[in-house]
Amino acid sequence: MDERPSPVVIALDELEEKTLEGLVEAFVNREGTDYGATERNLDDKVMDVLRQLRRGEAFVVFDPETESVNIVPKREMPDTA
């Protein structure tokens, strides 16, 4: 039976600050989120995501199966986070 490897939460202190900022910027650009009538600049969006990560409201997650990294909101994480 072939089991899929589980995604791994990466602790923020394991990432260099520039690497973390790059991951967040790529995430924000990829997501294309809509902030309503008021357009927000990239720096503000990045700061919002960094704040969520530091508060534990979201996590940096590595998926060994796809060899990719994503940012996942806490509400979408399994109970093990």
N, C-alpha and C positions, 0 to 999 in steps of 0.2 A: 504494500500500500504506500503510495507516494504522498507524504504530508507536505503541505506548503509551509515555508518558513514564516514565522510570525514577524510582523513589523516591530521595529525597535525604536523606542523613544530615546532621543539624543538629549542629554543634559546640556543646557545652555552653556555651562562653564567648560564644556569639552570643545566648544567652538571658539575660534578667534573672533573678535568683534567684527572685523571686516568680512569674514566668511558669513557670519550670522546676518549682517546687513545685506550682503549679496543674495543670500537665500530668501530673505524677506522681500527684497526688491523684485526678484524673479517671480516670487509668489504673487505679489501685488499686480505685477504686469500681466501675469498669466490669468489671474482670476477675472480681471476686467470688471470689478465690482462697480455697482451704481450707487452713488451716494445722494441721489435725489436731485433736486433743482439746483443745488449749489455744487459746482465742480470743485474737487479737492486736488491739490497737487501731489505729486509722487512722494515727496518728503513727508507730508502729513500722513499719508496712507501708511508709509513704512513705519513711522513713529507709532501709529495706532497698533499695528501688528506687533511691533517690538514690545509695546506696553502689555498687550494681551499675553505674549509669551512669558514675560517677566512676572506677571501676576498669576500664572498658572491657568489662564483661561484658554490657552492653546498650547500645542506641543509641536516640536520639530520631530518628525517621524521618518525613519529610513525603512523602505520596503525592500528586503533582500531579494524578493522574487523579481521585481522590476528594476532593481538597483537604482531606485529614485528616492528623492527626499521631498517631503511635503510638509505643510503646516496644517495641522488638524485641530479644529476646535474641541475643547474638552467634552462638550455634549456628544460628539461623534466618536469618542474614544471608548474602548471596552472598559469595563470596571476595573481593570488591572492598572490603569494610569493613576 
